[in-house]
Amino acid sequence: MSNEFERIKREIVVTERSKPIDTVQLIDVESDMLNLIIQNNYISRRELAEKLEIAQFTVQVYLKNLEDYGYIKRQGKTKGSHWIVLVSGKE
């Protein structure tokens, strides 16, 4: 029963995150984060946290949202990695 619950829970999250980009409404901090990435696609999570005055964990959550919504994608896994902006801000 527990495994079935976890499977359904994952499906709900995937369905929610799979909304077409034109139906996704970014909150202010996500929009600000996207603009910072557009200005400097090598910006680190730490720098984003400092500039937005939020915790690094919170930055990770919002970056995951932006990736799931199809706005950005991470290229590489090392210090030299960077963000690829797939869709510029909606405004």
N, C-alpha and C positions, 0 to 999 in steps of 0.2 A: 504494500500500500504506500509506503514512504517513497519508494522509487517512482511510482506512478505520479505521486504528487510533485516530486522534483521535476519530472519530465514535463508535466503540464505547466509548471511554473516557468521553466526555461522557454517553452513555446510562447507563453504570454509575453515574456521579455523580448524574444526575437520578433514577434509580431509587432509589438509596440515600437521597437527600434527600426523596423523595416518600413516605416511610413515614407511615402514619396517625399522628396525634399521640399516640394512646394506646399506641403501641408504641415511642415515642421516650423514652429514658431520659436526662434532662438530667444533665450532670456538675455538680459543686458550683459551679464558677465561673459556669456558664450560669444555674443557679438563682439564685445571688446577683445576677447581672446583671439577671435578670428582676425580682427583688424591688426593686432600685434603680430600675428603669424604672417599676414600678408606683407607687413612692413619689413619683417626679418624672419625668413623661413628657417633660420638656424637657431632661433631663440630656444632656450632650455626651459624645462618645466620650472626650475628654480627661479629663473628670470621672470617667467610669467607670474609665478606666485608673488614675487616682490613687486612687480609693476601693478598687479591687480589687488594687492594687499589681501591675499587669501592664502590658505594653507596649501602646501604642495599636494596633499591628498585630494583636496577639492579640485585643484588643477587637473589631476589625473581623471577625475570623474567627468569634468566638462570636456576634456580632450577626447575621452572615449565617446561621449555624446556626439561631438563634432565628427568623429570618424564614423560612427554608426549612421549618422544622418547623411554621410557622403560629402561633407564639406572639405575634409582634409584626409591625408594619408601620410604615414611615417615612412620615410625612405632610409633604410639602414638601421643598424642596431648599436652603433658605436658613438663615441663623442662627435664624430664628424657627420652624423646623420642629420637629416633635415626634414621639414614638413613640405609636402606637396599640397598646394591649395587646388582643390578640384572645382570648387564653386566659390566665387567671391561673394561678399555679403549681399543680402537680399535688397539692400536699399541703396 
